[in-house]
Amino acid sequence: MRQARPSARPPTTQALKRRDAEPASISARIAPVDPLAHAGHRIDPERRRGRGATINPGGRFEAEQRFDEDDGWGSLGELPPFKTEISIEKPRTIITRNDSPDISFDRSINPYRGCEHGCVYCFARPSHAYLGLSPGLDFETKLTAKPDAALLLEKELSAASYQPRTIAIGTNTDAYQPIEKKLRIMRGILEVLAKFNHPVGIVTKSALVQRDIDILAPMAEKGLVKVALSVTTLDAKLSRGMEPRAASPAKRIETIRKLSEAGIPVTVLVAPIIPAVNEHEIERILDAAKAAGAREAGYVLLRLPLEVKDLVQDWLVTHHPDKMRHVVSLIRSTRGGKDYDAAWGQRQVGSGPYAWMIGRRFEMAAERLGFNTARLRLRSDLFVKPEKEKAQLSLF
């Protein structure tokens, strides 16, 4: 009969000394008390007032991770709040190309990098890591602007080889985020597109788009533009917590009405749908948007690529600790048991019974309200390249 193995030997005095001498950070990496500790320390609420993310982890490409650590003298209380910083970018081109089978456009323009709206769930946050910045609070406070966007666009549209197709704006950053009110880069882009009779599709959650109705309405008469308003919730309190610097839900519904009254086709996007957080509002959002004049509707199930997973989970721990585990469980049930599935055809809508139920609810409500009876296709046949001004008058 085999005897049971004796239990592990107790640690020696030398081993205990070595363990006690280890830095606390090493111990935390091995067995963190907080399951989200690896994502970065939570930032003091006063420092991040008016911001969406609760943490500011380092970029995934960085060799070092830096954390604020209180030395016991209350020094962290002296740190300044996060303020919006704007850097200038000088790209050589402004039109971005893609061949993704999941989206209906092959080109887009992003006048900015990062977004001051601060939507905690934004799938574009991981792109900030390419700048050596955090997808957390850096994404909504350290922004990059492209003031030469209109000039670059005019040059690219004037190229002899250019073939017009709808340009999407608002795909990786909201072109109407708060800094646009001062910088007016988006307005310059629209002026160029209008001059060339070039089709454009805009996605935003800002009421600032109303400022450009004077450009958009004439373009709409020619079939050159449509605008999609993202409405995540009708609950002002929930919206303030998830997307703190975006327009309020009431303002977004009002914007749908103003654009529709001006003859501009409007789509409402119920996006993202977050299980057990805003999914119960699908029908109410569609009702409100239809009454305001929206013609088409779409939805996107919450996506959690890369760092967004940690950001959303920490936001849930901070704002909805009682339902955090339930929400995460439902999200995983729509992604094959994982936090995220990037497979083509699945990223936007998910899979499994729960995702299927959300999709059918949306489709039934949209059909009942008369959404999507006809899909508007923007015109490309009106595209024209204005004649270049001659530097010298002709002699004859």
C-alpha positions as CSV (number, residue, x, y, z in Angstrom):
1,M,0.0,0.0,0.0
2,R,1.4,3.3,-1.1
3,Q,1.9,5.8,1.7
4,A,0.7,9.4,1.3
5,R,3.4,11.9,0.5
6,P,4.4,14.2,3.4
7,S,3.3,17.7,3.1
8,A,5.7,20.3,1.6
9,R,8.5,21.3,3.8
10,P,8.1,24.6,5.7
11,P,10.1,27.5,4.3
12,T,13.5,28.0,5.7
13,T,14.6,31.2,7.5
14,Q,16.5,32.2,4.3
15,A,13.5,31.7,2.1
16,L,11.3,33.8,4.4
17,K,13.8,36.6,4.3
18,R,13.9,36.5,0.5
19,R,10.2,36.5,0.3
20,D,9.9,39.5,2.7
21,A,12.5,41.3,0.7
22,E,10.6,41.0,-2.6
23,P,9.0,44.3,-3.8
24,A,5.3,44.5,-3.4
25,S,4.8,45.0,-7.1
26,I,6.3,41.6,-7.8
27,S,3.9,39.9,-5.3
28,A,1.0,41.8,-6.9
29,R,1.9,40.5,-10.3
30,I,2.1,36.9,-9.1
31,A,-1.1,36.9,-7.2
32,P,-3.0,40.2,-7.2
33,V,-5.7,40.7,-4.7
34,D,-7.7,42.7,-7.2
35,P,-8.3,40.6,-10.4
36,L,-8.0,43.9,-12.4
37,A,-4.7,45.0,-10.8
38,H,-2.7,44.2,-13.9
39,A,-4.8,46.8,-15.9
40,G,-3.4,49.7,-13.8
41,H,-4.3,51.4,-10.6
42,R,-7.7,53.1,-10.4
43,I,-7.4,56.8,-10.7
44,D,-8.8,59.0,-7.9
45,P,-12.3,60.1,-8.8
46,E,-11.4,63.8,-8.3
47,R,-8.6,63.6,-10.8
48,R,-10.8,61.9,-13.5
49,R,-13.9,64.0,-12.9
50,G,-15.9,64.2,-16.1
51,R,-14.0,61.3,-17.7
52,G,-15.2,57.9,-18.7
53,A,-12.3,55.5,-17.9
54,T,-11.5,54.7,-14.3
55,I,-7.9,53.5,-15.1
56,N,-5.0,54.5,-17.2
57,P,-2.9,51.4,-18.0
58,G,0.2,51.7,-20.1
59,G,0.1,50.9,-23.8
60,R,0.5,47.2,-24.7
61,F,3.6,48.0,-26.8
62,E,5.5,49.8,-23.9
63,A,8.5,48.1,-22.3
64,E,7.6,49.6,-18.9
65,Q,4.4,50.0,-16.9
66,R,4.2,53.0,-14.6
67,F,1.7,53.3,-11.7
68,D,1.0,56.0,-9.2
69,E,1.8,54.7,-5.7
70,D,1.0,56.5,-2.5
71,D,4.0,56.7,-0.2
72,G,2.0,57.2,2.9
73,W,2.3,60.9,3.0
74,G,-0.7,61.7,0.9
75,S,1.4,62.8,-2.1
76,L,-1.1,61.4,-4.6
77,G,-3.6,64.0,-3.4
78,E,-1.4,66.7,-4.9
79,L,-1.6,65.3,-8.5
80,P,-3.4,67.5,-10.9
81,P,-6.7,66.4,-12.7
82,F,-6.6,65.1,-16.2
83,K,-6.9,68.0,-18.6
84,T,-7.4,67.8,-22.4
85,E,-4.2,68.2,-24.3
86,I,-4.1,68.5,-28.1
87,S,-1.1,67.6,-30.3
88,I,-0.8,68.5,-34.0
89,E,-0.3,65.7,-36.5
90,K,0.9,66.4,-40.0
91,P,0.0,63.3,-42.1
92,R,0.9,62.9,-45.8
93,T,-2.6,61.6,-46.7
94,I,-6.0,61.8,-45.0
95,I,-8.1,59.1,-46.6
96,T,-7.7,55.7,-44.9
97,R,-8.5,52.5,-46.9
98,N,-9.8,49.2,-45.6
99,D,-11.0,45.9,-47.0
100,S,-13.0,44.6,-44.1
101,P,-15.9,42.4,-45.0
102,D,-17.8,43.5,-41.9
103,I,-18.3,47.1,-43.0
104,S,-20.0,48.7,-46.0
105,F,-17.3,51.3,-46.9
106,D,-13.7,51.0,-48.1
107,R,-12.5,54.5,-47.1
108,S,-12.8,56.8,-44.2
109,I,-11.4,60.0,-42.7
110,N,-10.5,60.6,-39.0
111,P,-9.8,64.3,-38.3
112,Y,-8.7,63.4,-34.8
113,R,-7.0,60.6,-32.8
114,G,-8.6,59.9,-29.4
115,C,-12.0,61.2,-28.4
116,E,-12.9,63.6,-25.6
117,H,-16.4,62.1,-25.4
118,G,-14.8,59.5,-23.1
119,C,-17.1,56.6,-23.9
120,V,-15.8,53.8,-21.7
121,Y,-16.9,51.1,-24.2
122,C,-15.3,52.6,-27.3
123,F,-13.8,49.9,-29.5
124,A,-11.3,52.5,-30.9
125,R,-9.5,52.9,-27.6
126,P,-6.8,50.3,-28.3
127,S,-5.6,52.3,-31.3
128,H,-4.1,54.9,-28.9
129,A,-1.4,52.3,-27.9
130,Y,0.1,52.9,-31.4
131,L,1.0,56.4,-30.2
132,G,2.7,55.1,-27.0
133,L,-0.3,56.3,-25.0
134,S,-2.9,54.6,-22.8
135,P,-6.2,53.4,-24.2
136,G,-7.6,54.5,-20.8
137,L,-7.7,58.1,-19.7
138,D,-5.0,59.1,-22.2
139,F,-7.5,58.2,-25.0
140,E,-9.9,60.9,-23.9
141,T,-7.4,63.5,-22.6
142,K,-4.4,63.3,-25.0
143,L,-5.8,64.0,-28.4
144,T,-4.3,64.5,-31.8
145,A,-5.7,66.9,-34.4
146,K,-5.0,67.1,-38.2
147,P,-5.6,70.7,-39.1
148,D,-4.4,70.2,-42.7
149,A,-7.1,67.6,-43.4
150,A,-9.1,69.7,-45.8
151,L,-6.1,70.6,-47.9
152,L,-4.9,67.0,-48.0
153,L,-8.4,65.8,-49.0
154,E,-8.7,68.3,-51.9
155,K,-5.3,67.1,-53.1
156,E,-6.3,63.4,-53.0
157,L,-9.7,64.0,-54.6
158,S,-8.0,65.9,-57.4
159,A,-5.7,63.0,-58.3
160,A,-6.3,61.7,-61.9
161,S,-6.6,58.2,-60.6
162,Y,-9.2,58.9,-57.9
163,Q,-12.5,57.0,-58.2
164,P,-15.3,58.3,-55.9
165,R,-17.1,56.1,-53.4
166,T,-18.7,57.0,-50.1
167,I,-16.3,58.3,-47.5
168,A,-17.2,57.3,-43.9
169,I,-16.4,59.8,-41.1
170,G,-16.7,59.0,-37.4
171,T,-15.5,55.4,-37.6
172,N,-12.5,55.5,-35.2
173,T,-13.1,58.9,-33.5
174,D,-16.1,61.3,-33.4
175,A,-15.4,64.2,-35.8
176,Y,-17.8,66.3,-33.8
177,Q,-16.2,65.8,-30.4
178,P,-16.0,69.0,-28.2
179,I,-12.6,70.3,-29.6
180,E,-14.2,70.5,-33.1
181,K,-16.2,73.5,-31.9
182,K,-13.0,75.5,-31.9
183,L,-10.8,73.8,-34.5
184,R,-13.5,73.3,-37.2
185,I,-11.5,70.7,-39.0
186,M,-14.7,68.7,-39.8
187,R,-16.4,71.7,-41.3
188,G,-13.4,72.3,-43.6
189,I,-13.6,68.6,-44.8
190,L,-17.3,69.0,-45.6
191,E,-16.7,72.2,-47.6
192,V,-14.3,70.2,-49.8
193,L,-16.6,67.3,-50.2
194,A,-19.5,69.6,-51.1
195,K,-17.3,71.3,-53.7
196,F,-16.5,68.0,-55.3
197,N,-20.0,66.6,-55.0
198,H,-18.5,63.6,-53.1
199,P,-20.8,61.2,-51.1
200,V,-20.2,61.0,-47.3
201,G,-21.6,59.1,-44.4
202,I,-21.2,60.5,-40.9
203,V,-21.5,58.7,-37.6
204,T,-21.7,60.8,-34.4
205,K,-23.2,61.2,-31.0
206,S,-22.8,64.9,-30.9
207,A,-25.4,67.7,-31.3
208,L,-22.6,69.8,-32.9
209,V,-23.5,68.3,-36.2
210,Q,-26.4,70.7,-36.3
211,R,-23.9,73.5,-36.9
212,D,-23.2,72.2,-40.4
213,I,-26.8,71.8,-41.6
214,D,-26.1,74.7,-44.0
215,I,-23.6,72.4,-45.8
216,L,-25.3,69.1,-45.3
217,A,-28.8,70.1,-46.4
218,P,-27.8,71.1,-50.0
219,M,-25.7,67.9,-50.2
220,A,-28.7,65.8,-49.0
221,E,-30.8,67.3,-51.9
222,K,-28.3,65.8,-54.3
223,G,-28.2,62.4,-52.5
224,L,-24.7,62.9,-51.2
225,V,-25.0,62.5,-47.5
226,K,-26.6,60.7,-44.6
227,V,-25.9,61.0,-40.9
228,A,-26.1,58.3,-38.2
229,L,-26.7,59.2,-34.6
230,S,-25.5,56.7,-32.0
231,V,-28.0,56.6,-29.1
232,T,-26.8,54.3,-26.4
233,T,-29.5,55.0,-23.8
234,L,-32.3,57.4,-22.9
235,D,-31.2,57.4,-19.3
236,A,-29.3,60.7,-18.7
237,K,-27.6,59.4,-15.6
238,L,-26.4,56.2,-17.2
239,S,-25.2,58.2,-20.2
240,R,-23.3,60.6,-18.0
241,G,-21.4,57.7,-16.4
242,M,-20.7,55.8,-19.7
243,E,-20.1,58.6,-22.1
244,P,-19.5,61.7,-19.9
245,R,-18.8,64.4,-22.6
246,A,-21.1,63.2,-25.3
247,A,-24.4,64.9,-26.0
248,S,-27.2,64.0,-23.6
249,P,-29.8,61.5,-24.9
250,A,-32.4,64.2,-25.2
251,K,-29.9,66.3,-27.3
252,R,-29.3,63.4,-29.6
253,I,-33.0,62.8,-30.2
254,E,-33.4,66.5,-30.8
255,T,-30.5,66.4,-33.3
256,I,-32.2,63.6,-35.2
257,R,-35.3,65.8,-35.4
258,K,-33.4,68.9,-36.6
259,L,-31.5,67.0,-39.3
260,S,-34.7,65.3,-40.5
261,E,-36.5,68.6,-40.7
262,A,-33.7,70.0,-42.8
263,G,-34.2,67.1,-45.3
264,I,-31.0,65.2,-44.2
265,P,-31.5,61.4,-44.0
266,V,-30.8,60.1,-40.5
267,T,-30.1,56.6,-39.2
268,V,-30.3,55.7,-35.5
269,L,-27.7,53.3,-34.2
270,V,-28.6,51.5,-30.9
271,A,-24.9,51.0,-30.1
272,P,-23.5,49.4,-28.3
273,I,-26.0,47.2,-26.7
274,I,-24.6,46.1,-23.3
275,P,-26.3,43.0,-21.8
276,A,-28.1,43.8,-18.5
277,V,-27.1,47.5,-18.7
278,N,-29.0,49.1,-21.6
279,E,-30.5,46.2,-23.6
280,H,-33.9,46.8,-22.0
281,E,-34.0,50.1,-23.9
282,I,-33.8,48.8,-27.5
283,E,-37.5,49.3,-28.2
284,R,-37.7,52.7,-26.4
285,I,-34.7,54.1,-28.3
286,L,-36.2,53.0,-31.6
287,D,-39.6,54.5,-30.7
288,A,-38.0,57.9,-29.8
289,A,-35.8,58.0,-32.9
290,K,-38.6,57.1,-35.3
291,A,-40.8,59.8,-33.8
292,A,-38.0,62.3,-34.3
293,G,-37.7,61.4,-38.0
294,A,-35.0,58.7,-38.4
295,R,-35.5,56.5,-41.5
296,E,-33.0,53.7,-40.9
297,A,-31.8,51.8,-37.8
298,G,-28.9,49.5,-36.9
299,Y,-27.4,48.0,-33.8
300,V,-24.0,46.8,-32.6
301,L,-23.4,44.4,-29.7
302,L,-20.8,45.5,-27.2
303,R,-17.3,44.7,-28.4
304,L,-14.3,44.2,-26.0
305,P,-11.1,44.1,-28.0
306,L,-7.8,44.2,-26.2
307,E,-7.7,46.8,-23.4
308,V,-11.4,47.6,-23.7
309,K,-12.1,44.5,-21.7
310,D,-10.2,45.7,-18.7
311,L,-11.6,49.2,-19.0
312,V,-15.3,48.1,-19.1
313,Q,-14.8,45.6,-16.3
314,D,-13.2,48.1,-14.0
315,W,-16.0,50.6,-14.9
316,L,-18.5,48.0,-13.9
317,V,-16.7,47.4,-10.6
318,T,-16.8,51.1,-9.9
319,H,-20.3,52.0,-11.0
320,H,-22.3,48.7,-10.9
321,P,-20.5,46.3,-8.6
322,D,-23.7,44.4,-7.8
323,K,-24.1,43.3,-11.4
324,M,-20.6,43.2,-12.7
325,R,-20.3,39.4,-12.7
326,H,-23.7,39.0,-14.3
327,V,-22.9,41.4,-17.1
328,V,-19.5,39.8,-17.8
329,S,-21.1,36.4,-17.9
330,L,-23.7,37.5,-20.4
331,I,-21.1,39.2,-22.6
332,R,-19.0,36.0,-22.7
333,S,-22.1,34.0,-23.6
334,T,-22.4,36.0,-26.8
335,R,-18.7,35.5,-27.7
336,G,-18.3,31.8,-27.4
337,G,-17.3,31.9,-23.7
338,K,-14.5,34.5,-24.4
339,D,-14.5,38.2,-23.7
340,Y,-14.2,38.9,-27.4
341,D,-14.4,37.1,-30.7
342,A,-12.9,39.0,-33.7
343,A,-14.2,36.6,-36.3
344,W,-15.6,38.2,-39.5
345,G,-19.4,38.3,-39.4
346,Q,-19.5,37.9,-35.6
347,R,-17.8,41.0,-34.3
348,Q,-20.8,43.3,-34.6
349,V,-23.6,41.0,-33.5
350,G,-22.1,38.1,-31.5
351,S,-23.3,34.5,-31.4
352,G,-25.3,32.2,-29.2
353,P,-28.8,32.2,-27.8
354,Y,-28.5,35.5,-26.0
355,A,-27.1,37.4,-29.0
356,W,-29.8,35.8,-31.2
357,M,-32.5,37.1,-28.8
358,I,-31.1,40.6,-28.9
359,G,-31.0,40.5,-32.7
360,R,-34.6,39.3,-33.0
361,R,-35.9,41.9,-30.6
362,F,-34.2,44.7,-32.6
363,E,-35.5,43.3,-35.9
364,M,-39.1,43.0,-34.7
365,A,-39.1,46.5,-33.2
366,A,-37.5,48.0,-36.4
367,E,-40.0,46.2,-38.6
368,R,-43.0,47.3,-36.5
369,L,-41.9,50.9,-36.7
370,G,-41.2,50.9,-40.4
371,F,-37.4,51.2,-40.3
372,N,-35.2,50.0,-43.2
373,T,-38.0,49.7,-45.7
374,A,-35.6,51.2,-48.2
375,R,-31.9,51.6,-47.9
376,L,-30.5,54.9,-49.2
377,R,-27.6,54.5,-51.5
378,L,-25.6,57.7,-51.9
379,R,-24.7,58.9,-55.4
380,S,-21.2,58.9,-56.8
381,D,-22.1,59.9,-60.4
382,L,-22.2,63.6,-59.5
383,F,-18.6,63.7,-58.6
384,V,-16.7,66.5,-60.3
385,K,-13.2,67.9,-60.0
386,P,-13.3,71.7,-60.0
387,E,-11.0,73.3,-62.6
388,K,-7.8,74.5,-61.1
389,E,-7.4,78.3,-61.0
390,K,-4.8,79.4,-63.6
391,A,-1.8,81.2,-62.2
392,Q,-1.6,83.5,-65.2
393,L,-4.2,84.9,-67.6
394,S,-4.2,83.5,-71.1
395,L,-2.7,85.9,-73.8
396,F,-5.5,85.0,-76.3
